[in-house]
Amino acid sequence: MQKKHSYIYILTNKRNGTIYAGVTSNLEKRTYEHKNNLIDGFTKKYSTHNLVYFEEDSDIKMAIEREKQIKSWSRKKKLLLIEKINPTWRDLSEEI
């Protein structure tokens, strides 16, 4: 049986722009949906289509808690998280 993974991810519209954090079990599919405006809401309204950060967790409950934790952080702390692993803010969607 294949182990299911969960992903916590951050999207943006540009470097230091609008930030969106989410959680999913299929990062490739979810990123595609955001990039193609298939999901109404925040990411469509603010064009947050660039995947600039993600992390993987094997437990969906832990992933949801991590997403909530990140969402509660200050903007500065979120920016530091992104820049720690992605200092140039490149779109990571091609790497998944």
Secondary structure, DSSP 8 states (H G I E B T S, - for coil): -----EEEEEEESSTTS-EEEEEES-HHHHHHHHHTT-S-SHHHHHT--EEEEEEEES-HHHHHHHHHHHHHS-HHHHHHHHHHH-TT---GGGG-
